[in-house]
Each structure stands twice: as structure tokens, then as C-alpha cells.
Amino acid sequence: MQTHFSLAQLADSDTQDANDILRLCTHCGFCTATCPTFVLLGDELDSPRGRIYQIKNMLESGKTPDDKTVTHLDRCLTCLSCMTTCPATVNYAHLLEHGREYINEHYTRPLPDRALRRLLQLVLPYSGRFRAALLGARLAQPFASLMPGRLKTLVGMAPKELPSPSWVDRPQVFPAEGPRRARVGLLAGCAQKVVNPSINEATVRLLNRHGVEVVVTKEQGCCGALVQHMGDTEDAQTQAKANIAAWTREMDGEGLDAVIINTSGCGNTVKDYGFLFRHDEAWRPEAERVQAIAKDVTEFMSEFGLNTPVRQPDLRVTYHAACSLQHGQGVTKAPKTLLGAAGFQVKDVPEAHICCGSAGTYNLLQPEIASQLRDRKVANIGKTRPDVIAAGNVGCMTQIQSGTDVPVVHTAELLDWATGGPVPKSLEGREIPEKPAPQKAAAE
């Protein structure tokens, strides 16, 4: 793609980065076929190619973005399916983040939109505030029909029951069972440990059972993804620095073999910390150190090896590949291979590359499109006739569960259960068939 930035504009390192990405685009349009919003809306401006043009024009002009451009960039899910498809390796994710940062700095949103985004930024990354907000939303649910637009959606998504804080929430060390084979840090996260703390619990048990010592470090928090996707790079860096400092202290102390992440959206962000601090000479080396050992829990377990299952539930498990795991991190085979090794019947979802509509805060900011994508995903999952749906991202789990009665369980919970852990909470009380024991060969 031809660009027309001035020399003064290219003196800015972020603009130079954007220029380098733009020049890789060949206008081929392969990305349009796999873009969820283009598939739904059929508008070129709601495709990656169309958004690339809009970002290019916006940055070259140096002017205040117009409402139309902002609307089409806001509609992007950041699912990164286009990057899997792109033959020219255009890093659309980095370009989009720069475009959103530009909008955040140069565009004044309508007051209701501005207020909602600020509310999400102040609440979601902080588990204490998020828990309090969910409790308040539950009290407000009887009056949801009287509320305007997206506030009604926000209140309506509050869970009917809120789990108690977990025993893994506070900083501590969980020793390995038997001889220690590895030592890892765990990103406890923010929203996940409020709405579904059993995921972290299952992850700790699974790792401990395999001889892995797990450390939940002090002063870690949100990975920074939620605010970064809303264009606030400075706040994202602040949150990332807390994690980098916490993990590097452990790396320089007793050491870490990996930083384990069980929320794929967070994993995608942590694995990109080096780029987030690319122009910061003080933080870039440490960010790159953390990035180098960051692994999704299934990625780590696939390399580490799974114990022989102690039970064999006869269940058909349909695996939903979270966009941030399959497109962002390129982890596609490990979760399914592990589930198969654990004894489950693993099924793929038709149109597996299409997003479920969760996408961080997308289902709160773009509820109509998100709902259409959820319904499409649930319909495709239904074609596989699942007993259980497995996923590696709590956002996807919440989104999909809102459209189906089939239990949605984190992959780590199923692996933990198969290798000796308790039955996942969403499967409690259900009659679960066991595979018949293998027949012994008759004596000759």
C-alpha cells in the first residue's frame, strides 16, 4: 500500500511503525472472507482492508477523526482472524491499536459512550471494584427494563450467583506434589477470578499434580488488555509494569520456568509486552524477558506431558477455539490433543475461525453485533451435539453460556478432573457416563 506521510510525521516513532505495517498490505482482500463483521454486515468499511484504509487516511490527515471512521474501527472485534489469513503478514493488531490510541487522543466521544468506557476502565481491571459492581448490578436487575441502551445490557449480564473469593486469590506459593519438576508464575487475572475462580483453582491443582510449583506473586494485576483495546496505551503500560516487575523479581530470585496464563486474551497481551514497550529503553528488556517465558496453560502442559487419566468420562467435548488463542497466539492443536489424551471425544466447531462476539469488552460496547455472533457460534456448536463445551477464555465461556444450556467448561478444569481433580462445578449434579473398562484378554 502506498502511503503519503510527511517527514515530520515519520519522525514520530509510532507513526513510522504504522507506516511500515501499512506498506505491507497488498489490497488482496483475503482478510474479508474471515472477518466476522464483514461476514455479518457486508460493508467493506467493516472489513480489515477497509479499516486499514481508514486508519491510513486518518493518520495521514493528522486531523480529528470523523464519526464514521470511529464507528467502523469501534466495530472491529480485534479477533485477529485476518492475521491468520493474511499472506503478506500485515500486523493488523499493532496497526489497529495505534489507530485506537489516535482516536483516544484526538476524538471526543458522545458523553454516554465516554462515561461507559470510563466506567469499564475503572472497574473491570480491579477485582474488588468489579465484585462490588456485579453485586450492585444484581440488585438493579429488576429495574433493567427501565434503563437506557447499553446500561441495560451491562446490568443484564451480571451473573445470578457470584462465587465467593477463592483460596488462590492472594499471593502465595503452591508446592508441587512429589519432586519439583518446574516452577512457574500464574497470572491470577482480574475479571476471571471474580466471575469464575474455579479456573485458577483447577489450574493450580493440575500443575501441582504434575510436579510444578506455582507462584502467585505480590502486586500483579490486570494484564492491560482491557484498557489497551480502548486506546489507552499509557494506562495499559502502567498495568503491565506491575506484572513485569512482579515476575522479574521471581525470575531473579528463585527463578521461573514459565509464566502461565489461562485466559487467552491476557496471554495474547503478555506475549506482546515487548512491543508495548518497544520505545522504552528502561522497560523493554524486562518486558521481553517476561514475554519469552509466557505460555498458555495448554501450551505448557502439551510440552510438559499429561499424566495418565484416573477416570474416563464418556463425554463428547466440543472445543471452542478462542480467537486470542488460535489467531493471536497460534495455539491450535495443544488444547484438543490434551483433551483427547484425557479420554474425551473431541469435536471441532464449524466456522471455528469466526469470533463468538465476546472480545474483551466488545459484547458490552457493541451488544447487537455481539449477540448475532454469539447466536451464530452457538448454532454451529449445536451441530456437533456436545455434552460439554470447552474453551480457554472466560469471556468466551460467559458469552457462549448466555446462549445455550450445554455446560461451558475451561479446558484446564476438564484436564484437572480427568487426572484426579474434582468434577467441574458446571457439571455437578449431572449423570456422567463412564467409558467401559477395557476387557482383559482371555487366558489361553
C-alpha positions as CSV (number, residue, x, y, z in Angstrom):
1,M,0.0,0.0,0.0
2,Q,1.3,3.4,-0.9
3,T,1.5,5.9,1.9
4,H,1.9,9.7,2.0
5,F,3.2,10.7,5.4
6,S,5.3,13.8,5.7
7,L,8.9,13.7,7.0
8,A,7.7,15.4,10.2
9,Q,5.0,12.8,10.7
10,L,7.5,10.0,10.2
11,A,9.8,11.5,12.8
12,D,7.3,10.1,15.3
13,S,8.3,6.5,16.0
14,D,4.7,5.3,16.4
15,T,3.7,6.8,13.0
16,Q,6.8,5.2,11.5
17,D,5.8,1.8,12.8
18,A,2.3,2.3,11.4
19,N,3.8,3.3,8.0
20,D,5.9,0.1,7.9
21,I,2.8,-2.0,8.6
22,L,0.6,-0.2,6.0
23,R,3.2,-0.6,3.3
24,L,3.0,-4.4,3.6
25,C,-0.7,-4.5,2.7
26,T,-1.3,-5.6,-0.9
27,H,-5.1,-4.9,-1.1
28,C,-5.6,-8.7,-1.8
29,G,-8.8,-8.9,0.3
30,F,-8.3,-12.4,1.6
31,C,-9.0,-11.0,5.1
32,T,-12.5,-10.0,4.2
33,A,-13.6,-13.7,3.9
34,T,-12.7,-14.4,7.5
35,C,-13.7,-11.1,9.2
36,P,-16.8,-11.6,11.4
37,T,-18.1,-8.1,11.0
38,F,-17.8,-8.2,7.2
39,V,-19.4,-11.6,7.1
40,L,-22.3,-10.2,9.1
41,L,-22.6,-6.7,7.7
42,G,-21.2,-7.0,4.2
43,D,-19.7,-3.5,4.3
44,E,-16.1,-3.0,3.0
45,L,-15.6,-0.4,5.7
46,D,-16.3,-3.1,8.3
47,S,-13.5,-5.4,6.9
48,P,-9.8,-5.4,7.8
49,R,-8.9,-4.0,4.4
50,G,-11.5,-1.2,4.7
51,R,-10.3,-0.4,8.2
52,I,-6.7,-0.3,7.1
53,Y,-7.6,2.3,4.5
54,Q,-9.5,4.3,7.1
55,I,-6.6,4.2,9.6
56,K,-4.2,5.3,6.8
57,N,-6.3,8.2,5.8
58,M,-6.9,9.2,9.5
59,L,-3.2,9.2,10.4
60,E,-2.0,10.9,7.2
61,S,-4.5,13.7,7.6
62,G,-3.4,14.4,11.2
63,K,-6.9,15.7,11.8
64,T,-9.7,14.9,14.3
65,P,-11.2,11.5,13.2
66,D,-14.7,11.7,11.8
67,D,-17.7,9.9,13.4
68,K,-17.8,7.4,10.5
69,T,-14.2,6.3,10.9
70,V,-14.6,5.9,14.7
71,T,-17.8,3.8,14.2
72,H,-16.1,1.3,11.9
73,L,-13.0,1.0,13.9
74,D,-15.1,0.5,17.1
75,R,-16.9,-2.4,15.4
76,C,-13.7,-4.3,15.0
77,L,-13.6,-7.2,17.5
78,T,-9.7,-7.5,17.4
79,C,-10.3,-11.2,16.8
80,L,-7.2,-11.3,14.5
81,S,-8.7,-13.8,12.2
82,C,-7.5,-11.6,9.4
83,M,-3.9,-12.0,10.5
84,T,-4.2,-15.8,10.3
85,T,-5.5,-15.4,6.7
86,C,-3.1,-12.6,5.5
87,P,-0.5,-13.8,3.0
88,A,1.5,-10.6,3.4
89,T,1.9,-10.9,7.3
90,V,0.4,-7.5,7.9
91,N,0.3,-6.9,11.7
92,Y,-3.2,-5.6,11.8
93,A,-3.3,-5.9,15.6
94,H,-0.5,-3.3,16.1
95,L,-1.9,-1.0,13.4
96,L,-5.4,-1.1,15.0
97,E,-4.1,-0.4,18.5
98,H,-2.3,2.7,17.1
99,G,-5.4,3.8,15.4
100,R,-7.4,3.4,18.6
101,E,-4.8,5.3,20.5
102,Y,-5.0,8.1,18.0
103,I,-8.8,8.2,18.4
104,N,-8.5,8.2,22.1
105,E,-6.2,11.3,22.0
106,H,-7.9,13.3,19.2
107,Y,-11.6,12.4,19.3
108,T,-14.3,13.4,21.8
109,R,-16.9,10.7,22.1
110,P,-20.6,11.5,23.0
111,L,-21.0,11.7,26.8
112,P,-22.9,8.4,27.3
113,D,-20.2,6.5,25.3
114,R,-17.4,8.3,27.1
115,A,-19.0,7.6,30.5
116,L,-19.5,3.9,29.8
117,R,-15.9,3.4,28.6
118,R,-14.6,5.2,31.6
119,L,-16.7,3.1,33.9
120,L,-15.3,-0.1,32.3
121,Q,-11.7,1.2,32.6
122,L,-12.2,2.0,36.3
123,V,-14.0,-1.2,37.2
124,L,-13.1,-4.3,35.1
125,P,-9.3,-4.4,35.7
126,Y,-9.7,-4.3,39.5
127,S,-11.2,-7.4,41.1
128,G,-12.5,-5.7,44.2
129,R,-14.3,-2.9,42.3
130,F,-15.6,-5.5,39.8
131,R,-17.1,-7.7,42.5
132,A,-18.8,-4.7,44.1
133,A,-20.2,-3.6,40.7
134,L,-21.6,-7.0,40.0
135,L,-23.3,-7.1,43.4
136,G,-24.8,-3.7,42.6
137,A,-25.9,-4.9,39.1
138,R,-27.7,-7.9,40.6
139,L,-29.7,-5.5,42.8
140,A,-30.5,-3.4,39.8
141,Q,-31.6,-6.2,37.5
142,P,-35.4,-6.0,38.4
143,F,-35.2,-2.4,37.0
144,A,-33.1,-3.2,33.9
145,S,-36.1,-2.7,31.5
146,L,-36.2,1.0,32.6
147,M,-32.5,1.6,31.8
148,P,-31.2,3.1,28.6
149,G,-29.4,1.0,25.9
150,R,-26.0,-0.4,26.8
151,L,-26.5,0.1,30.5
152,K,-29.4,-2.3,30.3
153,T,-27.1,-4.8,28.6
154,L,-24.4,-4.2,31.3
155,V,-26.8,-4.9,34.1
156,G,-28.4,-7.8,32.4
157,M,-25.1,-9.7,32.0
158,A,-24.4,-9.8,35.8
159,P,-24.4,-13.4,37.0
160,K,-27.3,-14.6,39.1
161,E,-24.9,-16.0,41.6
162,L,-21.5,-14.6,42.4
163,P,-18.8,-17.1,43.6
164,S,-17.0,-16.4,46.9
165,P,-13.4,-15.3,46.7
166,S,-11.0,-18.2,46.1
167,W,-8.2,-19.6,48.1
168,V,-5.9,-18.9,45.1
169,D,-6.6,-15.2,45.0
170,R,-4.0,-14.0,47.5
171,P,-0.2,-14.1,46.8
172,Q,1.3,-17.4,47.9
173,V,3.3,-20.4,46.7
174,F,1.6,-23.7,45.9
175,P,4.2,-26.5,46.3
176,A,4.5,-29.3,43.7
177,E,3.2,-32.8,44.6
178,G,6.3,-35.0,44.7
179,P,9.6,-34.0,43.3
180,R,9.5,-30.5,41.9
181,R,9.9,-30.6,38.1
182,A,9.3,-26.9,37.3
183,R,8.5,-23.6,39.0
184,V,6.0,-21.2,37.3
185,G,4.2,-17.9,38.0
186,L,0.5,-17.8,37.5
187,L,-1.4,-14.7,36.2
188,A,-4.3,-14.7,38.6
189,G,-6.0,-12.0,36.5
190,C,-8.8,-9.6,37.3
191,A,-12.3,-10.3,36.0
192,Q,-11.8,-14.1,35.7
193,K,-11.1,-14.6,39.4
194,V,-14.3,-12.8,40.3
195,V,-16.8,-14.5,37.9
196,N,-15.1,-17.9,37.7
197,P,-12.4,-18.5,40.3
198,S,-12.6,-22.3,39.8
199,I,-10.5,-21.8,36.6
200,N,-7.5,-20.7,38.7
201,E,-8.1,-23.4,41.3
202,A,-8.2,-26.1,38.6
203,T,-5.0,-24.7,37.0
204,V,-3.1,-24.8,40.3
205,R,-4.2,-28.4,41.1
206,L,-3.4,-29.5,37.6
207,L,0.1,-28.1,37.7
208,N,0.8,-29.2,41.2
209,R,-0.2,-32.7,40.4
210,H,2.3,-32.8,37.6
211,G,5.2,-31.7,39.8
212,V,5.0,-28.0,39.1
213,E,5.3,-25.4,41.9
214,V,3.0,-22.4,41.3
215,V,3.7,-18.9,42.5
216,V,1.0,-16.2,42.6
217,T,3.2,-13.1,43.0
218,K,2.6,-10.0,45.0
219,E,1.5,-6.8,43.3
220,Q,0.4,-8.4,40.0
221,G,-3.0,-7.4,38.5
222,C,-4.7,-6.9,35.1
223,C,-2.5,-7.6,32.1
224,G,-3.5,-4.3,30.5
225,A,-5.6,-5.7,27.6
226,L,-8.9,-4.2,28.5
227,V,-7.7,-0.6,28.6
228,Q,-5.4,-1.0,25.6
229,H,-8.2,-2.2,23.4
230,M,-10.0,1.1,24.3
231,G,-7.0,3.1,23.1
232,D,-5.4,4.0,26.5
233,T,-1.9,2.8,25.9
234,E,-0.5,4.7,28.9
235,D,-2.8,3.0,31.3
236,A,-2.1,-0.4,29.7
237,Q,1.6,0.2,30.2
238,T,1.1,1.1,33.9
239,Q,-0.8,-2.1,34.5
240,A,1.8,-4.2,32.5
241,K,4.7,-2.7,34.5
242,A,3.2,-4.0,37.8
243,N,3.2,-7.6,36.3
244,I,6.6,-7.3,34.7
245,A,8.1,-6.1,38.0
246,A,6.4,-8.9,40.0
247,W,7.5,-11.6,37.7
248,T,11.1,-10.4,37.1
249,R,11.6,-10.3,40.9
250,E,10.7,-14.0,41.0
251,M,12.8,-14.7,37.9
252,D,15.8,-13.1,39.6
253,G,15.0,-14.8,42.9
254,E,14.1,-18.5,43.0
255,G,13.5,-18.4,39.2
256,L,10.6,-19.1,36.9
257,D,10.4,-21.7,34.1
258,A,7.3,-20.1,32.7
259,V,4.5,-17.5,33.3
260,I,1.3,-19.5,33.0
261,I,-1.8,-17.8,31.7
262,N,-5.2,-19.4,31.5
263,T,-7.2,-16.5,30.0
264,S,-6.1,-16.4,26.3
265,G,-6.9,-12.7,25.9
266,C,-4.4,-12.0,28.6
267,G,-1.9,-14.4,27.2
268,N,-2.0,-12.6,23.8
269,T,-1.3,-9.3,25.6
270,V,1.5,-10.6,27.8
271,K,3.2,-12.2,24.8
272,D,3.2,-8.8,23.2
273,Y,4.7,-6.9,26.1
274,G,8.0,-6.4,24.2
275,F,6.1,-4.4,21.5
276,L,4.2,-2.5,24.1
277,F,7.5,-1.2,25.5
278,R,9.4,-1.1,22.2
279,H,10.3,2.6,22.6
280,D,11.0,2.4,26.3
281,E,14.7,1.6,26.9
282,A,14.2,1.1,30.6
283,W,11.3,-1.4,30.4
284,R,11.8,-3.1,27.1
285,P,14.4,-5.6,28.2
286,E,12.4,-6.7,31.2
287,A,9.2,-6.9,29.1
288,E,10.9,-9.1,26.6
289,R,12.2,-11.4,29.4
290,V,8.6,-11.9,30.6
291,Q,7.3,-12.3,27.1
292,A,9.8,-15.0,26.3
293,I,8.5,-17.4,29.0
294,A,4.8,-16.6,28.8
295,K,2.7,-19.7,27.9
296,D,-0.9,-20.6,27.8
297,V,-1.7,-23.4,30.3
298,T,-2.4,-25.9,27.5
299,E,0.7,-24.8,25.6
300,F,2.8,-25.6,28.8
301,M,1.0,-28.9,29.6
302,S,1.4,-30.0,26.0
303,E,5.1,-29.6,26.2
304,F,5.3,-30.9,29.8
305,G,3.2,-34.0,29.3
306,L,-0.2,-35.1,30.8
307,N,-0.4,-37.8,33.5
308,T,-2.4,-40.9,32.7
309,P,-6.1,-40.1,33.3
310,V,-7.6,-41.6,36.5
311,R,-11.2,-41.5,35.2
312,Q,-12.7,-41.9,31.7
313,P,-15.9,-39.8,31.4
314,D,-17.8,-40.8,28.3
315,L,-18.4,-37.3,27.1
316,R,-18.5,-35.6,23.7
317,V,-16.5,-32.3,24.2
318,T,-16.8,-29.6,21.6
319,Y,-13.8,-27.4,21.7
320,H,-14.3,-23.7,21.0
321,A,-11.0,-22.1,19.9
322,A,-10.8,-18.6,21.4
323,C,-9.7,-16.0,18.8
324,S,-6.9,-14.7,21.1
325,L,-5.5,-18.3,21.4
326,Q,-5.8,-19.6,17.8
327,H,-5.2,-16.3,15.9
328,G,-3.4,-14.2,18.5
329,Q,-1.0,-16.9,19.9
330,G,-1.2,-19.5,17.2
331,V,-2.0,-22.2,19.8
332,T,-4.4,-24.5,17.9
333,K,-3.5,-28.2,18.4
334,A,-2.5,-28.3,22.1
335,P,-5.9,-28.0,23.8
336,K,-7.5,-30.6,21.5
337,T,-4.6,-33.0,21.8
338,L,-4.7,-32.8,25.6
339,L,-8.4,-33.3,25.8
340,G,-8.1,-36.3,23.6
341,A,-5.3,-37.7,25.7
342,A,-7.5,-37.2,28.8
343,G,-10.1,-39.5,27.2
344,F,-12.7,-37.1,25.9
345,Q,-14.3,-37.3,22.5
346,V,-13.2,-34.0,21.0
347,K,-15.2,-32.3,18.3
348,D,-14.4,-29.2,16.3
349,V,-16.9,-26.3,15.7
350,P,-17.9,-25.5,12.2
351,E,-16.7,-22.0,11.3
352,A,-14.2,-22.2,14.2
353,H,-12.4,-19.2,12.9
354,I,-15.4,-16.9,13.5
355,C,-15.5,-15.0,16.8
356,C,-18.2,-15.7,19.4
357,G,-18.7,-11.9,20.0
358,S,-17.2,-11.6,23.5
359,A,-13.8,-10.0,22.5
360,G,-13.0,-8.4,25.9
361,T,-15.5,-5.5,26.3
362,Y,-17.0,-5.9,22.9
363,N,-20.2,-7.5,24.0
364,L,-20.7,-4.6,26.4
365,L,-19.9,-1.9,23.8
366,Q,-21.4,-3.5,20.7
367,P,-24.1,-5.7,22.1
368,E,-26.2,-6.1,18.9
369,I,-23.3,-7.4,16.8
370,A,-22.0,-9.5,19.7
371,S,-25.4,-11.1,20.1
372,Q,-25.6,-12.0,16.4
373,L,-22.1,-13.6,16.6
374,R,-23.0,-15.5,19.7
375,D,-26.1,-16.9,18.2
376,R,-24.1,-18.0,15.1
377,K,-21.5,-19.6,17.3
378,V,-24.0,-21.4,19.4
379,A,-25.8,-22.7,16.4
380,N,-22.6,-24.1,14.9
381,I,-21.6,-25.7,18.3
382,G,-25.1,-27.3,18.4
383,K,-24.4,-29.1,15.1
384,T,-21.8,-31.2,17.0
385,R,-24.3,-32.4,19.6
386,P,-21.9,-31.7,22.5
387,D,-22.3,-32.9,26.1
388,V,-19.8,-30.2,27.2
389,I,-18.2,-27.2,25.5
390,A,-14.6,-26.5,26.3
391,A,-12.9,-23.1,25.9
392,G,-9.7,-21.4,27.1
393,N,-11.1,-17.9,27.7
394,V,-13.5,-16.8,30.4
395,G,-15.0,-14.1,28.2
396,C,-15.9,-16.7,25.5
397,M,-17.2,-19.0,28.2
398,T,-19.6,-16.4,29.6
399,Q,-20.7,-15.3,26.1
400,I,-21.4,-18.8,24.8
401,Q,-23.1,-19.9,28.1
402,S,-25.6,-17.0,27.8
403,G,-26.9,-18.6,24.6
404,T,-27.0,-22.3,25.5
405,D,-27.9,-24.8,28.2
406,V,-24.9,-27.0,27.5
407,P,-22.3,-26.5,30.2
408,V,-19.3,-24.5,29.2
409,V,-16.1,-25.5,31.0
410,H,-12.5,-24.3,30.9
411,T,-10.1,-26.7,29.3
412,A,-7.9,-26.7,32.4
413,E,-10.9,-27.8,34.5
414,L,-11.5,-30.8,32.3
415,L,-7.8,-31.8,32.4
416,D,-7.8,-31.4,36.2
417,W,-10.9,-33.5,36.5
418,A,-9.5,-36.3,34.3
419,T,-6.2,-36.5,36.1
420,G,-7.6,-36.6,39.7
421,G,-9.4,-33.3,40.5
422,P,-13.0,-32.6,41.4
423,V,-15.8,-32.6,38.9
424,P,-16.2,-29.0,37.3
425,K,-18.8,-27.0,39.1
426,S,-21.0,-26.7,36.0
427,L,-21.2,-30.5,35.7
428,E,-22.0,-31.1,39.4
429,G,-25.3,-33.0,39.8
430,R,-25.3,-34.3,36.3
431,E,-25.3,-38.0,35.5
432,I,-22.0,-38.6,33.7
433,P,-21.4,-41.9,31.9
434,E,-18.1,-43.7,32.3
435,K,-16.3,-45.5,29.5
436,P,-16.4,-49.3,29.9
437,A,-13.2,-50.7,31.3
438,P,-11.0,-52.4,28.7
439,Q,-11.6,-56.2,28.5
440,K,-8.8,-58.4,29.7
441,A,-7.6,-60.9,27.1
442,A,-8.8,-64.4,27.8
443,A,-6.3,-66.9,29.1
444,E,-5.2,-69.4,26.5
